[in-house]
């Protein structure tokens, strides 16, 4: 019998964000592995996500796509996991999760593609300019042990995944604050389980897409 929660992913994708969140939640789920060239473009999956991207989850028949949305949804759907924000955490939780999903990702992708906004264009860009977005992100992770305060929440899964991924590809400036924040996240058993699961699914892929979440670095 299929689980109430189905996870669509590829181990070399942003699906690693959702995998980590699912491991933090601890609820049973079925995994459907998709290939970029074939099954991700099939009609069956396009009916779930017309963007032909992963991750996606289907929970009791309801589809959720986009990494930040999946993290937020699972935190609310499984309150017993304690990953949703308290009243005091809610503002920072939403602010920084969606800052990472919006301005940070746009800034990093634009820089990777060689797009540098002019002074006039900065008024249209939600991130302003790359250095500003990175400064704000660095300040955010340095304020507390976790992004919404002193307690780990689903926002840390998303923000931490973004910093982890972009840092692995050398797309973020070096930062002691980033390193200290990631060290706390890497120590989490759910993070380690998620990495082990996805790493075990990997095959040699010299043409792996840039959108892949890189495996965690080995422990020192």
RARA-V160197 format. One record per backbone hydrogen bond with DSSP energy under -0.5 kcal/mol. NH is the residue of the N-H (numbers start at 1). CO is the residue of the C=O. If there is no record, write none. Layout:
nh: (NH | NH)
co: (CO | CO)
//
This chain:
nh: (6 | 7 | 8 | 8 | 9 | 16 | 17 | 18 | 19 | 20 | 21 | 22 | 23 | 24 | 25 | 26 | 30 | 32 | 33 | 34 | 40 | 41 | 42 | 42 | 46 | 47 | 48 | 49 | 52 | 55 | 56 | 57 | 58 | 59 | 60 | 60 | 62 | 64 | 66 | 70 | 71 | 72 | 73 | 74 | 75 | 76 | 77 | 78 | 79 | 81 | 82 | 90 | 93 | 94 | 95 | 96 | 97 | 98 | 99 | 100 | 101 | 102 | 104 | 105 | 106 | 107 | 108 | 109 | 110 | 111 | 112 | 113 | 114 | 115 | 116 | 117 | 122 | 123 | 124 | 125 | 128 | 129 | 133 | 134 | 135 | 136 | 137 | 138 | 139 | 140 | 141 | 142 | 143 | 143 | 146 | 149 | 154 | 156 | 157 | 158 | 159 | 160 | 161 | 162 | 163 | 164 | 165 | 166 | 167 | 168 | 169 | 170 | 171 | 172 | 179 | 180 | 181 | 182 | 183 | 184 | 185 | 186 | 187 | 188 | 192 | 193 | 194 | 195 | 196 | 197 | 198 | 199 | 200 | 201 | 201 | 202 | 202 | 208 | 212 | 213 | 214)
co: (58 | 30 | 6 | 56 | 32 | 13 | 14 | 14 | 15 | 16 | 17 | 18 | 19 | 20 | 21 | 22 | 5 | 7 | 31 | 9 | 35 | 38 | 38 | 39 | 42 | 43 | 45 | 45 | 49 | 8 | 8 | 64 | 6 | 62 | 4 | 58 | 59 | 57 | 55 | 66 | 67 | 68 | 69 | 70 | 71 | 72 | 73 | 74 | 76 | 78 | 79 | 86 | 89 | 90 | 91 | 92 | 93 | 94 | 95 | 96 | 97 | 98 | 99 | 100 | 102 | 103 | 104 | 105 | 106 | 107 | 108 | 109 | 111 | 110 | 114 | 115 | 118 | 120 | 121 | 121 | 125 | 127 | 129 | 130 | 131 | 132 | 133 | 134 | 135 | 136 | 137 | 138 | 139 | 140 | 149 | 146 | 83 | 153 | 153 | 154 | 155 | 156 | 157 | 158 | 159 | 160 | 161 | 162 | 163 | 164 | 165 | 167 | 166 | 166 | 175 | 176 | 177 | 178 | 179 | 180 | 181 | 182 | 183 | 185 | 188 | 189 | 190 | 191 | 192 | 193 | 194 | 195 | 196 | 197 | 198 | 198 | 199 | 205 | 209 | 13 | 212)
//
